Amino acid sequence: MKRIVITNNNRVFDRYMDRMDVMLLEEGSYLDVLNQAAELIQKGARLLMHPLDGSKKPNQTPYKSILLGMDEDESQIDEKSVKLIETSIRVVETGFGDKAKNGWKPKLQRILENADLSIVEKIVGK
């Protein structure tokens, strides 16, 4: 199974770019990451983690990484992943809004980047 990380976090990109496919949405928002995951899910990828995983609510961090899996011969759409990503997108759109990455203090940005990275590390390994 091919693993794919979609992220707007440069630290996640730097850590995993040599180990798996990493799609960096450098200027992307939390919601942009969810929407990109939804596009890949419609092409046969499936979620390997909950899209809203983590201790921070979507309005408390601009950083998001999602791990997907895709079999090379997979053409079947995983309905569970579709429902989960669609629900997650609605939750962010209606309940939290979409925070841009700019405007956060650099020290806080680093803390939030590390928190997002640690979630991926727990699933994938360091």
C-alpha positions in Angstrom: 0.0 0.0 0.0 1.3 3.4 -0.9 1.1 5.9 1.9 0.5 9.6 1.2 0.7 12.5 3.6 -1.1 15.7 2.7 0.1 18.6 4.8 0.5 22.3 5.1 3.3 21.8 7.6 6.9 22.2 6.3 8.3 20.2 9.3 6.1 17.2 8.3 7.2 17.6 4.7 10.9 17.7 5.7 10.6 14.7 7.9 8.8 12.4 5.5 9.6 13.6 1.9 12.2 10.8 1.5 10.1 8.0 3.0 6.7 8.4 1.3 4.7 10.6 -1.0 4.1 14.0 0.7 1.9 16.6 -0.8 2.9 20.0 0.7 0.3 22.7 0.5 2.7 25.4 1.6 0.3 28.2 1.4 -2.7 26.0 2.2 -5.0 26.2 5.1 -6.4 23.5 7.4 -9.4 23.3 5.2 -7.3 23.1 2.0 -5.7 20.0 3.4 -9.1 18.4 4.1 -10.3 19.3 0.7 -7.2 17.8 -1.0 -7.7 14.6 1.0 -11.3 14.5 -0.2 -10.1 14.7 -3.8 -7.7 11.8 -3.4 -10.4 9.8 -1.5 -12.6 10.2 -4.5 -9.8 8.7 -6.6 -9.6 5.6 -4.4 -7.4 6.6 -1.4 -8.6 5.9 2.1 -8.0 7.5 5.4 -5.4 6.0 7.7 -6.3 8.4 10.5 -9.2 10.5 11.6 -9.2 13.9 9.8 -9.8 15.8 13.0 -7.3 13.8 15.0 -5.2 15.7 17.6 -5.6 17.7 20.8 -6.1 21.0 19.0 -9.4 22.1 17.6 -9.3 23.4 14.0 -9.6 27.0 15.2 -6.6 26.5 17.5 -4.0 25.6 14.9 -3.4 26.5 11.2 -1.5 23.2 10.7 -2.9 20.0 9.5 -1.5 16.7 8.1 -3.6 13.7 7.0 -2.3 10.2 6.2 -3.9 8.3 3.4 -3.3 4.9 1.9 -3.8 3.8 -1.7 -3.4 0.5 -3.2 -1.9 0.6 -6.7 -4.8 -1.3 -8.2 -7.4 0.2 -6.0 -10.3 1.8 -7.9 -12.9 1.2 -5.3 -14.0 4.3 -3.3 -14.0 3.7 0.4 -17.4 5.0 1.6 -16.3 5.2 5.2 -13.5 7.6 4.3 -15.8 9.6 2.1 -18.3 10.1 4.9 -15.6 10.9 7.5 -13.8 13.5 5.3 -17.1 15.1 4.3 -18.3 15.4 7.9 -14.9 16.8 8.9 -15.0 19.4 6.2 -18.5 20.5 7.3 -17.4 20.6 11.0 -14.5 23.0 10.1 -16.6 25.1 7.7 -19.5 25.6 10.0 -18.0 25.4 13.5 -14.5 26.7 13.3 -13.8 28.7 10.2 -10.5 28.5 8.5 -7.4 30.0 10.1 -4.6 31.3 7.9 -1.1 30.5 8.8 0.0 34.1 9.0 -0.7 36.2 12.0 0.5 33.6 14.6 3.5 34.4 16.7 6.6 32.5 15.5 7.1 30.7 18.8 3.5 29.5 18.8 3.8 28.5 15.1 6.7 26.2 16.0 4.8 24.7 18.9 1.8 24.0 16.6 4.0 22.6 13.8 5.6 20.2 16.3 2.2 19.1 17.7 1.0 18.3 14.1 4.3 16.5 13.4 4.0 14.4 16.5 0.6 13.1 15.4 2.0 11.9 12.2 5.0 10.4 14.0 2.7 8.4 16.3 1.1 6.8 13.2 4.1 6.4 10.8 7.1 6.4 13.2 10.0 8.9 13.4 
